[in-house]
Amino acid sequence: MQQSNSNNMTSHQGGHNASLSYVAAMLMLASLGVFFHEAGLDAITTVFFRCLFAAWALGLYCWQRGMLVRRNLAGKGLALAGFGGMLMVLNWVLFFQAISHIGISLATIIFHVQPFLVLLLATVFLHEKISLQQLAWVGLGFAGLLLACGLQTASQDRGAHDFTGLLCTLGAALAYAGVTLTTRAMQKRQSVPAMPPHLIALVHCLVGVVLLGGFVHLPASGVSYAQWAWLAGMGLLPTALAYVLIYAALPRMQTSAIAVLTFIYPAAAVGVDYLVYGQHVNLMQMAGLLLIVLASLGVSLNWRWSMRLLARP
């Protein structure tokens, strides 16, 4: 009996520590926009150095953990990870480009419609069934998107600028949805050996280094020490370390905890944008975020619509 209680306490403590690690990772991701702004380079160049520094750190981690062995680098698995890497790099470039157009807060809010894109794309490419309940949540999520996109424009030029940012954000979300489906396909195919998630992240970063190396543009005045620090910090903290914390935490967390804690990222990003740059979202955009959060939780936790509020099945 005492042994059982001890095991329960250990399990509870492990889950608590995993949740703390996951929260720390979400807070790191929320700082991405600050790293991008302070580095002061274009999106492609920034993503290249993000991938370069992250690949160095993740490579050391994977080597130290014994992941760099042949069985983890089989042809099919490596090919799918490489394809996912191309989508991930596209996601990063478009997301930073979106931030430069519409700011950290709004880009982060709109980006979080990606769970609905995953659901819709899965019905097309993986032939997964979608219920009317799920469709209802998707509809609510996109209603939130419409509210969040209530961009206040002062001129026609500003409107075009915001529209470009919106398209970049939706493109980033679509690319990330593709990454999610690629990873899911790797897990479902028995012919594809399981690749450790940290190793997949390393492949993604290496793909970014190869794809973007020829498009790096450094200013004629050079890159300052402060800029190098921000670039290195981006690769090490909200990329490499965040991935290590996330992938270590996920197996020890319940789905409900993951679904809820994931939204620390957009909430914290809005807060960081306000504290660091004085930018804030209006009430309509905040309402849009809340609808997106509610709809995403409804999809993730399989909530059912009811005449009362919402109830789990």
N, C-alpha and C positions, 0 to 999 in steps of 0.2 A: 504493500500500500504506500509506504514511504517512497519506494523506488518509483511508483507511478506518479506520485505528486511531484517528485524531483524532476521526472521527465517532462511533465506538463509545464513546470516552471521554466525549465531550460528551453522548451519549445516556444513558450510565450516570450521569454527574453530574446530568443533568436529572431522572432517575428518583429519585436519592438525595435531591435537594432537594425533589422533590414529596412523597416519603415523610415527610421532616422536617416539611413544611408540614401534611401530613395528621395527623401525630402531634400537632403543636401545636394543631390544631383540635379533636382528640379530648380533649386535656387541658382546653381551654377549655370544651367541653361538659360535662366532668366537674365543673366548678365551678358549674353552674347552680343546684344545690340550695342552695349557700352564698349565692348572690346572692338567691335567693328567701327564705331564712330571714332574712337580714340586712336585707332591705328591709322585712320585717314587715308586709306588706299581704296582703289576700285574693288568691286566685288570679286572679280576673278582672281586678282592678285592676292587678296585677303584669303580666299578659300584655298589657294595653292599653299600658302604658308601655314594655314590652319592644318591642312592635310600633312604637310611636311613635318611639323613639330609633333603632331599627334601620332603620325606613323612611327617616329623615332621612339616615343614613349610607349606606345602600344606594342611595338616590336620587342622592346626590352621586357615588357610584362609577359608577352606570350612566350618568349624564349625562356624566361625565368620559371614559368609555369609548365614548361615542357610541351607546349602546344605546337611548336614548329616541327612536326613530324610528318612523314609521308602520308600516313592514313588520314590525316586531317586536311590534306591538300590534294584530294582525288580530283580527277579531271572535271567530272560533272559538277561537283560541289563548288570547285574553284571557279568554273565558268559562270554558274549562277550567282556566286558572290561577286564576281567581276561585273556582271550585268547590274546587280543591285548597287554596286559601287558607282556606276555611271549615273544611275538615277539619283543616288544620294548626293553626288557632287552637283548635279543639276539642281537639286532641291536647295542646297546650300547657297549656290550662286544666285538663284532667283530670290531666295529669302533675303539675302543681304541687299540685293538690288531693290527689293520691295521696301526694306527699311529706309533706304536712301530717298525713296519717293514719298512714303506715307508715314514713316516713323516707326519706332519700336512697338508701341502699344497696339496700334491698329493692325500692323502686319502680324503680330503674334496672335491677336484675337481671331483674325480671319483665317490664319493658318490652321487653327484648331477645328476646322470643318473636315479635316482629313479623315477622321474615323468614318464619316458618312460616305466619303469617296471610296474608302476601302470596302465598305459594305456593298456599294453599288457595283464597283469593278469586280468584286468577287462573284457576283451573280452572272457576270458576262464571261469572265475568263476562267473561273474555277467552277462554274455551274453550281454555285451554292444557292440554296433557296432563301428567299427573303419574305418574311411574313408581313401581313398588313400592319401589325403592331410596329415592326421595325420601320416600315415605310412612313408611318405616322411620325415616329421620332425623327427620321431623316427630314421630313417636311418641316418639323418644328426647328430643326437645326438650321435649315436654309432660310427659314423666316428670321432666325437670329442673325444670319449672315446679311440679310437685306437691311436689318436695323443697324448692324455694325458698319455697313457700307454707306451710311448716311453722311457722306463726306461733305463738309462745309466748304464750298468753293467760292473764292472771291473773284475769280476771273475765268475766262475760257481756258487760258493757259494752265491755270491751277487745276482746272477740271481734268484736262488731258494728263497732267502730271499724276493726279490721284488715280485716274483710270489705269494708267500704266502700272502704278504700284499695286492696284487691285489684281490685275492680270498676272503680275509676277508672283503675288502671294498665292493665288489659286493654282498657278503652275507649280509652285514649290510644294503645295499640299498634294497635288496630283502626283508629282514625282515621288514624294514620300509614301503615298499610298501604294505606288508601284514597288517601292522597297519592301513594304510590309507584305505584299502579296508574293514577292519573290522569295522572301524568307519563309513564308508559310508553305510555298511550293517545295522548298528544300526540305522542310520538316515532313511533308506528306509523302515524298517519293522515297520508297524503301531502297531504290537503286542508288540513291545519293547518300553517301556516308555523312553522319552528323558532323557539322563543323562547329567548334566552340564559338559562341557569339563574339568573344573578344577578338578571335581570329578573323571573323567576318568584318568587324569594325576596322581591323588593320588592313584587310584587303581593300575596303572602301577608301581608306585614306591613301593607300598606295596607288589606286586607280586615279584618284584626284591629282596626285603628284605627276603622274604620267600624262593625263589628259590636259592639264592646265599649264604644264611647264613651258610650253611654247607661246603662251599668251600672257605671261607675266609682264606687267608694265610698272617699272620703278620710276619715280619722278626724277627729273634731271638734277634736282638739288640733293638727291640721295634720301636715304631713310634714316631718321634720327634714332638715337638709342632708346628713347621713349617709345617710338613706334615699334622697334624690334621687341621691346618688352611686352607691349600689348599683343603683338602677333604670337610670340612664344607663349604668353599666358593663355591666349585663346586655344592654342593647340593642346596645352597641358591641362588646363583646368576645366572649362566647359565642353571639352571634347574627350581627351583621353581619360582623365580622372572621372568625369561624369559617367562615361561608358562603363568603366570598371565598377563603379558603385552601383549603377543600374543593373548590370548583368549579374552582379553578386547578390543583389537584393531580390530580384524578381522570383527566383525559385522558392524563396522563403516567405513570400507575401501572398495574401488572398487576392482574388480578382477584384473584389469590391474595394479593397484598400488601394490597389493600383489605380483603379478607375477614378477614385476620389482624389488621391494625392497627385495624380498627373496634372491636375488643374492648378496646382501651386505654381507651375511654370508660367502660364499666362497672367495669373493674378500678380505674381511677383514681378513679372516683366513690366506690367502697367505701373506698379509701385516704383520700380527702379527708374523708369522713364520720367516719372514725376519728380522723384527726389534728385536725380542727377541733372536732368535737362529742363525741368519745369513743365513738361508736356503732360496733358491730361486728356482723358476721353470724356465726351459729353454723356448726358444721361441716356440718350438713345443708343449710343454705342455700348455703354455699360449694360443696358437691357439686352442688347444683342449678344454680348458675351455670356450673360446669365442663361439665355435661351440655349446657346450652343453647349454650355456646360450641362444643363439639364437634359438636353436631347442626347448628348454623348453618354451620360450616365444611364439614361434609359436604354440605349443600345447595348452598352457594355454589361449592364447588370440585368438585362432582359426584363425590365419593368413593363408592366401592362397598364394600358389606359383603363381607367375606371370612372364611374360616375361620381365617386368621391374624389380623392386626390389621386395618388399613384400608389400602387401596391405591387409587391413582388409576387410572382406566381407561387 
